[in-house]
Amino acid sequence: MALRNIVTDEDPILRKTCRPVGEVTPRIQMILDDMVETMRDANGVGLAAPQVGIMRRMFVAEPEPERVYYFVDPEMISLEGEQEGTEGCLSVPGYVGTVTRPEKIVIKGKDRYGKEKEFTFEGFDAVVMCHEFDHLEGILYTDKATEMFTAEEAEAAEEDAK
């Protein structure tokens, strides 16, 4: 496995729609494994292929330690409800924003072995999956944020709330 460079928001690759992967090959599996390693190294909870310069429809997510999901050619099946929360992004370092996302989603796609899987996610897990899915469409959370803050401003606000 290898760490990959994470592209940041000024890179136009993040604004493009990704192409389907198709077959999950050993090379795709290697890229997915590299993405998990890169995500963990950067202390993230998700990482989409365009964030490492690969214009393919795939992402990895780890909403809790050791609970990793691999999505290749994912499709959103349903979106329900609404929740508002604070999001950040490895491609937008130093900032967080307030974003409204669905409370519950159903998403399907291939796993790292090419097997079709379907999952229902709620709460934080749904946020993570929607955030990463948006990357495949060329959408950043900053496009949906109603407010943006520096990480320091958000941290200070959290301290004041205590």
C-alpha positions, 0 to 999 in steps of 0.5 A: 500500500502507498500514501497518495497525495490529496488534491485541494479545492483549487484543483479543477479535477474536483469539479469534474464528474467521474467515469464509471469503474466497471470491473473491480480488478486487482489494480482497483483493489490496490487503489482502494487500499491506498485510499484507506491508508491515505484517509487514515493518515490524514485523519479523515473518515472518507476519501473519494477517488478524485481527491487523489487525482483519479477520475473514477466513481469510487470512494472509501469511508470509515465512519468509525474505526475499523468499520470500512466501506468500499463503494465502486460505481455507487448509486443513491437509491433513496434519501429521507429526512434532513439533518444539519451539521458541521462538515470538513474535507481533506481537500478543503483544509483548515475550514468547516461549514454548516451543511444540510444532508439527508437523515437516512439514505440507501446506497448501493454499489460494488465492494472491493471484491466486485460484489453488489452491496446495498446499505442503509445509513442514518445520521453521521454515516449518511452524512459521510456517504453523501459527502463522498458521493458528491465528490464523484459528481464534482460537488464540494461541501462548500457548494452546499454550506450555508456558513463557512468557518476556519477550523480555529473559529469552529473550535473556539465556538465549541469551547464557548458552548461548553 
